[in-house]
Amino acid sequence: MSRSSTARTVSATRAPAGPRPTPAIGEDPREPAAARGKGKVADLWLGTQLRSLRKAKGLSLAQVGQSAGLSIGMVSQIERGLASPSIRSLRKLADALDVPVAWFFHADSGRPEAELKMVVRREDRRQLRLPTVGTNADLVAMDLLTPDLSGDIQLLMMTLEPGFTSGEAHKHRGEEAGLVMTGTLRLWHGDQEFLLNQGDSFRFASSVPHRYANAGDGPTEVVWVLSPPLV
């Protein structure tokens, strides 16, 4: 985001040059400030995404810092929106958390901070990979509909291509629910099997072994809810 006109005026009448500040740990001094951060709201957004993703994966600040080659203090500052990582550091953080770099960006268009914490615009959806989709993960797209991975509910728009199956039955704590938007979904829960069509919905205990598949010849779209979130 652009700086305010006040900021531009101040920069035009800058004080005599002094010693350059030492780049923060993990920063690349060759990269311009604009590449390292685009304003307070963007930094707060990035920090929220980093913190919620780290906690969802059960990792400590030390573990992420070690994997990314950054200090604990630097990771903590980024999470609190007090520091902007360089592009290089951001790539290392993305690798440490097994997500694409794009996970940390959003098209804010000047939107207020409060909206970024509550609302996901269609064009800002990010894709998420779950560990329970089997070996043909290339046949499913999972758009995250909640702003981040914090909280008690995870909302996804799942698009299952023809031939997709989640593989072997799996179980975990919590509940799942969903609404079939288009196509046909086959759902197995324990020793029960269900065929759901457009407009049908479901809810089940995730502690019972379950699996699912696209039962049609075209894509199946399902709004899927998980509580607690599953990464």
C-alpha positions as CSV (number, residue, x, y, z in Angstrom):
1,M,0.0,0.0,0.0
2,S,1.2,3.5,-0.7
3,R,2.5,5.8,2.0
4,S,0.4,8.8,3.0
5,S,1.0,12.2,1.6
6,T,2.4,13.2,5.0
7,A,5.0,10.5,4.8
8,R,6.0,11.7,1.3
9,T,6.4,15.2,2.6
10,V,8.6,14.1,5.5
11,S,10.8,12.0,3.2
12,A,11.3,15.0,0.9
13,T,12.8,17.0,3.8
14,R,14.9,14.2,5.3
15,A,17.6,14.9,7.9
16,P,21.3,14.7,7.1
17,A,22.2,11.1,6.2
18,G,23.5,9.1,9.1
19,P,24.8,5.5,9.4
20,R,22.5,3.0,7.7
21,P,20.5,0.8,10.1
22,T,21.7,-2.8,10.3
23,P,19.2,-5.1,8.5
24,A,17.2,-7.3,10.8
25,I,18.1,-10.9,11.1
26,G,17.1,-12.7,7.9
27,E,16.7,-9.5,5.9
28,D,18.5,-9.0,2.6
29,P,20.0,-5.5,2.5
30,R,20.0,-5.6,-1.3
31,E,16.2,-5.7,-1.4
32,P,14.3,-2.4,-1.3
33,A,12.0,-1.7,1.6
34,A,9.0,-1.9,-0.7
35,A,9.8,-5.5,-1.4
36,R,10.1,-6.2,2.3
37,G,6.7,-4.9,3.3
38,K,3.8,-2.8,2.0
39,G,2.4,-1.3,5.2
40,K,1.1,-2.0,8.6
41,V,-2.1,-3.8,7.6
42,A,-0.1,-6.1,5.2
43,D,2.4,-6.9,8.0
44,L,-0.4,-7.7,10.5
45,W,-2.0,-9.9,7.9
46,L,1.2,-11.8,7.2
47,G,1.9,-12.2,10.9
48,T,-1.6,-13.6,11.6
49,Q,-1.2,-16.1,8.8
50,L,2.2,-17.2,9.9
51,R,1.2,-17.6,13.6
52,S,-2.1,-19.5,12.8
53,L,-0.4,-21.8,10.4
54,R,2.5,-22.5,12.8
55,K,0.1,-23.3,15.6
56,A,-2.1,-25.4,13.4
57,K,0.9,-27.5,12.5
58,G,1.9,-27.8,16.2
59,L,5.3,-26.1,15.7
60,S,7.1,-23.8,18.1
61,L,8.8,-20.6,17.3
62,A,12.2,-22.3,17.7
63,Q,11.3,-25.1,15.3
64,V,10.1,-22.7,12.6
65,G,13.1,-20.4,13.1
66,Q,15.6,-23.3,12.9
67,S,14.0,-24.7,9.7
68,A,13.9,-21.2,8.1
69,G,17.3,-20.1,9.3
70,L,15.9,-17.2,11.3
71,S,16.1,-16.3,15.0
72,I,13.2,-16.9,17.4
73,G,13.0,-13.2,17.9
74,M,12.7,-12.4,14.2
75,V,9.9,-15.0,13.7
76,S,8.1,-13.6,16.8
77,Q,8.4,-10.0,15.4
78,I,7.0,-11.1,12.0
79,E,4.1,-12.9,13.7
80,R,3.2,-9.7,15.7
81,G,3.4,-7.6,12.6
82,L,6.4,-5.7,13.9
83,A,8.8,-6.7,11.1
84,S,8.6,-7.3,7.4
85,P,10.5,-10.4,6.1
86,S,12.5,-10.2,2.9
87,I,11.3,-12.2,0.0
88,R,14.1,-14.6,0.6
89,S,13.2,-15.0,4.3
90,L,9.5,-15.4,3.3
91,R,10.4,-18.2,0.9
92,K,12.3,-20.0,3.8
93,L,9.3,-19.6,6.1
94,A,7.0,-21.0,3.4
95,D,9.3,-24.0,3.0
96,A,9.5,-24.5,6.7
97,L,5.7,-24.6,6.9
98,D,5.1,-26.5,3.7
99,V,3.0,-23.9,1.9
100,P,3.5,-21.8,-1.2
101,V,4.8,-18.3,-0.8
102,A,1.4,-17.0,-2.1
103,W,-0.1,-18.2,1.2
104,F,1.1,-15.1,2.9
105,F,-0.2,-12.6,0.3
106,H,-3.6,-11.1,-0.2
107,A,-5.2,-8.5,-2.5
108,D,-6.2,-6.1,0.2
109,S,-7.2,-3.2,-2.1
110,G,-7.1,-0.9,0.9
111,R,-9.5,-3.0,3.0
112,P,-9.6,-2.3,6.7
113,E,-7.8,-4.6,9.1
114,A,-11.1,-5.7,10.7
115,E,-12.3,-7.0,7.4
116,L,-9.2,-9.0,6.8
117,K,-9.7,-10.8,10.1
118,M,-13.3,-11.8,9.3
119,V,-14.1,-11.8,5.6
120,V,-12.6,-13.7,2.7
121,R,-13.4,-12.2,-0.7
122,R,-13.8,-14.7,-3.6
123,E,-10.7,-13.5,-5.4
124,D,-8.6,-13.8,-2.2
125,R,-9.3,-17.5,-1.6
126,R,-6.1,-19.6,-0.9
127,Q,-5.7,-23.3,-1.5
128,L,-5.0,-25.7,1.3
129,R,-3.7,-29.2,1.2
130,L,-5.0,-31.7,3.7
131,P,-3.1,-34.9,4.8
132,T,-6.2,-37.1,4.3
133,V,-6.9,-36.8,0.6
134,G,-5.0,-39.9,-0.4
135,T,-2.5,-40.3,-3.2
136,N,-4.5,-38.5,-6.0
137,A,-4.4,-35.1,-4.4
138,D,-4.0,-33.6,-7.9
139,L,-7.7,-34.4,-8.4
140,V,-8.9,-32.1,-5.6
141,A,-8.8,-28.4,-5.0
142,M,-9.5,-27.1,-1.5
143,D,-10.1,-23.4,-1.2
144,L,-9.9,-22.0,2.4
145,L,-13.0,-20.0,3.1
146,T,-12.0,-18.9,6.6
147,P,-9.5,-16.0,6.9
148,D,-6.9,-18.2,8.6
149,L,-6.4,-21.5,10.4
150,S,-7.0,-20.2,13.9
151,G,-10.4,-20.6,15.6
152,D,-12.5,-23.7,16.1
153,I,-13.9,-24.1,12.6
154,Q,-12.4,-24.6,9.2
155,L,-14.5,-23.9,6.2
156,L,-13.5,-25.2,2.7
157,M,-14.8,-25.2,-0.8
158,M,-13.7,-28.6,-2.1
159,T,-13.8,-29.4,-5.8
160,L,-13.4,-33.1,-6.5
161,E,-12.6,-34.1,-10.1
162,P,-13.9,-37.3,-11.6
163,G,-12.1,-40.3,-10.2
164,F,-11.1,-38.6,-7.0
165,T,-11.2,-40.7,-3.8
166,S,-9.8,-39.8,-0.4
167,G,-8.2,-43.3,-0.1
168,E,-8.2,-45.5,2.9
169,A,-10.7,-44.7,5.7
170,H,-9.3,-42.4,8.3
171,K,-10.4,-40.9,11.7
172,H,-9.5,-38.0,13.9
173,R,-11.2,-36.0,16.7
174,G,-14.0,-33.6,16.0
175,E,-16.9,-33.3,13.6
176,E,-17.4,-32.7,9.9
177,A,-20.3,-31.3,8.0
178,G,-21.0,-30.3,4.4
179,L,-23.3,-29.2,1.6
180,V,-23.1,-30.7,-1.9
181,M,-23.2,-27.7,-4.2
182,T,-22.8,-29.5,-7.5
183,G,-22.3,-33.1,-8.6
184,T,-22.5,-36.3,-6.6
185,L,-20.6,-37.3,-3.5
186,R,-20.2,-40.9,-2.1
187,L,-19.6,-40.9,1.6
188,W,-18.6,-43.9,3.8
189,H,-18.9,-43.6,7.6
190,G,-18.1,-46.7,9.6
191,D,-20.1,-49.5,7.9
192,Q,-22.6,-47.1,6.3
193,E,-22.5,-45.8,2.7
194,F,-24.3,-42.7,1.4
195,L,-24.9,-41.2,-2.0
196,L,-25.4,-37.5,-1.8
197,N,-26.6,-35.3,-4.7
198,Q,-26.8,-31.5,-5.3
199,G,-28.4,-29.8,-2.3
200,D,-27.9,-32.7,0.1
201,S,-26.0,-32.0,3.3
202,F,-24.4,-34.1,6.1
203,R,-22.7,-34.1,9.5
204,F,-20.8,-36.9,11.2
205,A,-18.4,-37.7,14.0
206,S,-14.8,-37.7,12.6
207,S,-13.8,-40.2,15.3
208,V,-15.4,-42.9,13.2
209,P,-13.4,-44.1,10.2
210,H,-14.6,-42.3,7.1
211,R,-13.8,-41.6,3.5
212,Y,-15.4,-40.0,0.4
213,A,-15.2,-39.9,-3.3
214,N,-16.6,-38.2,-6.4
215,A,-19.4,-40.5,-7.6
216,G,-20.1,-38.8,-10.9
217,D,-18.7,-38.1,-14.3
218,G,-18.2,-34.4,-13.7
219,P,-16.7,-32.2,-10.9
220,T,-18.3,-32.4,-7.5
221,E,-18.2,-29.2,-5.3
222,V,-18.8,-29.4,-1.6
223,V,-18.7,-26.8,1.1
224,W,-17.0,-28.7,3.8
225,V,-16.7,-27.8,7.5
226,L,-14.2,-29.3,10.0
227,S,-14.1,-28.7,13.7
228,P,-11.5,-28.4,15.0
229,P,-9.5,-27.5,11.9
230,L,-7.4,-30.2,10.2
231,V,-4.3,-29.2,8.3
